[in-house]
Structure formats: C-alpha cells, structure tokens
Amino acid sequence: MKKRILALAITTTALLAGCGNKTIKINPNKEKYVVGVCQLVEHPALDKATNGFKDKLTSELQAKGRSVDIQVKKGTGAASDCATIINGFVASDVDLIMANATASLQAAFNATEIIPILGTSITEYSVATELPMKDGKSGTNISGTSDIASIEEQVNIMLQLLNDSSKTVNKVGILYCASEANSKFQVDEAKKFFEAKGKTVDARSFSETTDMAAVCVALANNVDAVYIPTDNIVAENTEIVYSNIVKDKKIPVFCGEAGICKGCGFATLSIDYYRLGEVTGKMACEILLGEKDIREYPIQYDTNPTKMYNKAIAQELGINIPADFVEIQ
C-alpha cells in the first residue's frame, strides 16, 4: 500500500503546500456540495448505513443553510467495481467521498490524496488501509466509522446461549471470505477468545462463492457451532450457510451482525447500521464546513450494540433466548 504525506489547508481549491506536500481540498464557503457514495454491494446493512448517511448529512447542511447532491453508486461486490466508481468521483472532483465497506475504502484510498474520504461499515481502518492509526486518527484524508461490536462479548454471548440451551460446544468453526481483510482481522481476534475459553477453533475461508457450499459442508461435519464475523460476501450468500450448516446438520450459527443473522444465524450482537450512517453523515458535515480537521478526526463507533435473535432459527435448533434480546424482523 502506498504511503502518503499530507498537509491540510482549508481553501477553495486544492493548493500545493510547502516541500511538495499535497493539501486536502475543502471549501467551507460553498452553497451546494457534491458528495459521492461508493457502496460495495446492495445489502440491507450497507443500505441502512448509506441511508443514515444521506439523511443526516442532508439535514445537518440544511440547518446551516446549505444543500448537497449525494450521488450513490453501488457495485456488485467486486473490488474492480469500487475502483471504477471511485475513479469517476475523483474525475468529477466531488467535495467528499463516502466509502461504504472495505473494498470501497481501499479504492478511495488508492485514488485520491486530496479529497476527504469517510468510511463506514469498516471493521478496522489500520487493516483496511495499512495506515498507522494513532488514537484512532489517520493523519491523512481518511476517517469514518467502524461497524465492529466487541468480539469478546460476542464470543461470551454465543457460548452462554448454547450452554444455557444444553448445547455442548467443544469445537467452533469460523467461516469467512479470504478476500475480506477485515474479516481475517475478526477471525484472528475471535480465535483468541474462543481458545481462551478452552475451545478448539477450525477457521475456514473461501475465495469464490462457488466454493462456499463445500466449505460449509466441511465445517458442519467437523464442529459443534459456527461463528461468522461481519463479512460482506457471506452476507450476500446466507442461504448457502443456512442450507448446508443449519438446515442439513442442525449446527447453530452466531453472527457478527443482524443482516447475516437474519439469513442463517440464531443470534447476534449487532450495531445499528442506520445510526452508524448518521454518525458518518454528521462527520461529513463538520469536515465540509471546515469545523473539523479530518486528519485529527478519530474513527467513531456505535457504543451501544444490540443483542438480537432470529426467532425461527432459534426455535428450529431448540435454543433458548433470554428476554433482553430483540427479535430480528
């Protein structure tokens, strides 16, 4: 990943700072801004984040007597789609880019050093960009929001629910897409917490969706339960997980977010993606108006994730769900 050295200037054009360093292009005096949104793929969680961003940014700017043209473009899940979309935004010189999901952020990071970039639905920014984040700050034109809920808490909740339902769990499988850098980060974290609880972990990845069914079958034949992190490719293909792990083998699946859980899981500890998008939208307003320096704006989190469950699958597997869990609709 290329390294970048930036200096911030709040100006109406992108100027060159001393020693050849590039500026971040900000115009706090515009009446109408143009913002490009690149969303990796159409998916309920990502859609909620985009909608929250649009609604919040529009209302925040309107309150300041400004307006915004938000151009949303969605890919099909391929990194090449994101690169094409982002390059189009850069060519048209948008005022800010919102990158929804890791591949979108990586494409934006590689495409521009001067346009402000806010990510959302990103698990770990240092993994996605290879930037040395300090106190959650990148020191560059990158900031945004993270969609990670405490992995340690997820592991504790999963094992407690299964134990309370008299499900013996000695070996835990983890399923993820190999091309999702943030998924690998979550897998490594979850593995540590499961092993600390005395569980054996079988983590298996797939590279193409055509490989998913075989990987799911192999996991289901070898484990007592499965954990799935926030993974955009799995989220697109939950029916494969349900058919080959849950339905056929009656193996319980705990998920890192509600969208995946709705398709194949029995429970989750999930952030609110619409609320996450709103936080990102407020950040965008502050950056566009020059109220905050994006270099010094730390990554923001949803500090109040919700315990949720899939009623149909929980009943199918005979898992008891406490009253403080919210049913996924």
C-alpha positions, -999 to 999 in steps of 0.1 A, spaced: 0 0 0 14 34 -9 24 58 19 12 94 18 23 126 34 -5 152 36 -9 188 49 -43 203 55 -54 236 40 -89 249 42 -92 266 8 -115 269 -22 -91 250 -44 -65 222 -40 -32 241 -34 3 228 -30 18 231 4 55 236 10 80 209 1 56 194 -25 32 180 1 -4 180 -11 -34 196 6 -68 182 14 -94 200 -7 -120 218 15 -143 247 6 -163 257 37 -180 286 17 -199 266 -9 -237 268 -10 -241 233 -25 -218 204 -21 -214 172 -42 -207 140 -23 -200 106 -39 -211 74 -21 -195 42 -32 -212 11 -17 -196 -23 -23 -228 -42 -29 -266 -40 -23 -272 -54 11 -296 -45 40 -269 -35 65 -249 -14 39 -281 1 26 -290 13 61 -256 29 66 -259 47 32 -295 59 40 -285 71 75 -256 90 60 -277 107 33 -305 117 58 -281 131 84 -258 149 60 -287 165 42 -304 177 74 -272 189 90 -263 210 59 -299 223 56 -297 235 92 -267 256 81 -284 270 51 -265 247 27 -275 219 3 -259 187 -11 -261 165 -41 -254 130 -29 -246 106 -57 -249 69 -46 -234 42 -68 -234 5 -58 -212 -22 -70 -218 -60 -73 -193 -70 -46 -162 -68 -68 -133 -45 -59 -130 -35 -95 -165 -21 -94 -154 1 -65 -123 13 -83 -144 23 -113 -170 42 -92 -143 60 -71 -123 70 -102 -155 85 -116 -160 106 -84 -124 117 -85 -126 127 -121 -157 148 -114 -140 164 -85 -166 157 -58 -162 175 -24 -162 143 -3 -163 106 -8 -182 82 15 -168 47 11 -193 20 23 -174 -12 31 -137 -21 30 -132 -25 -8 -148 9 -13 -124 25 12 -94 8 -3 -103 20 -38 -108 56 -25 -75 55 -5 -57 45 -37 -74 71 -59 -70 104 -41 -49 121 -15 -67 154 -15 -105 147 -14 -118 139 21 -128 103 25 -151 89 52 -155 52 55 -184 33 71 -191 -4 77 -154 -8 82 -141 -31 109 -105 -19 114 -90 10 95 -54 1 101 -61 -33 84 -81 -18 55 -56 9 47 -23 -2 63 -22 33 78 -5 36 113 -36 49 132 -27 68 163 -55 72 189 -79 64 161 -66 92 138 -50 86 104 -32 119 100 -45 118 63 -76 125 44 -92 93 58 -116 89 87 -150 74 93 -170 49 114 -164 13 124 -191 -14 125 -173 -37 149 -191 -48 181 -169 -63 209 -157 -96 196 -150 -108 231 -186 -100 241 -199 -118 210 -179 -149 220 -192 -148 256 -228 -144 245 -226 -172 219 -212 -197 243 -235 -187 271 -266 -191 250 -256 -225 237 -246 -236 273 -280 -225 287 -297 -245 259 -277 -276 268 -257 -275 236 -222 -290 240 -196 -269 222 -160 -282 222 -151 -272 186 -161 -239 170 -159 -233 132 -154 -198 118 -165 -190 82 -152 -160 62 -142 -148 28 -104 -148 22 -105 -115 2 -121 -96 31 -91 -82 51 -114 -70 79 -129 -105 82 -95 -120 87 -88 -95 115 -120 -105 132 -113 -142 128 -79 -138 145 -95 -119 174 -123 -144 178 -99 -173 177 -80 -159 207 -112 -155 227 -126 -189 219 -93 -206 227 -91 -187 260 -124 -204 268 -109 -238 261 -125 -243 227 -108 -257 196 -112 -235 165 -115 -246 129 -113 -214 108 -121 -219 71 -122 -194 43 -134 -194 7 -122 -173 -22 -152 -176 -46 -189 -180 -38 -188 -212 -59 -166 -227 -31 -189 -217 -2 -211 -248 -2 -182 -272 0 -165 -252 28 -198 -250 47 -203 -288 45 -167 -294 57 -172 -271 87 -206 -286 96 -191 -321 96 -163 -310 119 -176 -286 145 -203 -281 172 -211 -245 164 -201 -218 139 -192 -181 143 -194 -157 113 -179 -122 115 -191 -91 97 -183 -103 61 -199 -87 31 -196 -118 8 -211 -141 34 -239 -115 39 -248 -119 2 -250 -157 4 -266 -166 37 -288 -191 20 -258 -212 13 -248 -212 50 -283 -220 61 -288 -249 37 -255 -266 44 -249 -259 80 -281 -251 98 -308 -269 79 -289 -301 70 -266 -305 100 -285 -286 127 -253 -267 136 -260 -233 154 -245 -202 138 -238 -170 157 -232 -139 135 -214 -106 138 -243 -85 126 -281 -87 122 -282 -89 84 -263 -121 83 -282 -134 113 -315 -129 96 -304 -153 69 -287 -180 87 -280 -173 124 -297 -178 157 -284 -147 175 -260 -117 172 -246 -87 189 -252 -61 162 -246 -24 158 -273 -2 142 -261 5 107 -286 33 101 -273 50 133 -237 44 121 -245 61 88 -259 90 107 -227 94 127 -208 93 94 -231 120 79 -225 143 109 -188 139 105 -191 147 68 -210 180 75 -183 191 100 -155 183 76 -171 200 46 -178 232 66 -142 232 79 -153 227 115 -132 196 120 -98 186 106 -102 151 90 -66 143 98 -74 147 135 -109 133 135 -108 99 152 -127 68 140 -162 67 156 -180 37 169 -215 26 179 -210 22 216 -244 6 222 -248 -26 201 -280 -46 205 -284 -83 214 -307 -97 187 -321 -131 177 -337 -150 148 -368 -165 162 -374 -191 135 -339 -205 136 -336 -204 174 -368 -224 176 -356 -248 149 -324 -255 168 -340 -255 203 -320 -226 216 -334 -206 245 -332 -169 241 -334 -145 271 -360 -117 273 -334 -90 268 -328 -100 232 -346 -82 204 -362 -102 176 -349 -96 141 -378 -86 119 
